[in-house]
């Protein structure tokens, strides 16, 4: 997890074969953010919903094979202004 300047705030070390989704969900728990910015590897309905429950815009491009299931269907592919992504 990084702040609006890209500086690390918190991280998890996981085995190489482990997925990134579960640690990302743990890192987002109990955070406040205006935007959650991630690559398409983090495109999961539960993670997008968790981001939105924080009051954040999920800026996560959809995977090519993603079939949306009721979570925000139109997500931005980029942040147009520099948000204060995390407030401690």
N, C-alpha and C positions, 0 to 999 in steps of 0.2 A: 504494500500500500504506500502511496506517495502523496505528497501535498501538491498544491497547485503549481509549484515550481519544479516538480519532478523529484524532489528530495525524499528519500525513504523515511517513512514513519514507523512502519512495522513490517515484518516479513515472517514467513514460515519456511523451514527447510524440509522438503519431503523427498521420499525415494524417487528415483528417475522414472520408474514405471507408474507412479501415482498420478492421478488426474489432478488438474489445477482447480477444479470447480469447488470441491469441499473446503480446501483452505481459503479460497476466496470468500465463500459464504461465512466462514468463521471470522475472517478479518473485517467483514462488513458489519457483523453483529454489533449493535449498540454504538454505531458511528452516526455522525450527522454529516451530510454532504449535499451539495447542490448538483453535482454530477458524478456519475460513476463511469469512467472511461476505460474500456478494455478492448482487446482484440476479439475476433470472432470465435476463438477457442472458448470464451466465456459465455457464449450465446446459449443460455438455458432459460426457459420460462421462469423457473423458481428464482434464479439469480436476478433476472430483470424485475420480477415482482418484489424481491427483497430490496432492490435498489429504490424502486418507486415507493415502497413503504417507508423508506428513510426520508422521503420528500425529494429525492434526487432524480434527475433525468438520466436514464440509462443510455449512454452513448456506446453501444455495442453493435457492430455490424452483424447482420444475421448470417448464419452459416448458409452455404449454398443449398443444403438439403433441409433447412429449417421449415417446419410447418407450424405457424403460430397457433396457439390454442387459447385465445381470449385475453392474453396479456397484451399490453400496448402493441398494436399492430404497426404503428408508424413511429419508429424510433429515429432520432436524428443520427446521422452518420458522422457528424462532427459538432463540436461546440463552437458557436459563432462568436461568443465573447468569452474572455478568460474568467471562469467562475472561481470563487473561493471554495475549492472542492471539499476541504475538510475543516471543520471547526472543532477544536478540542475541548 
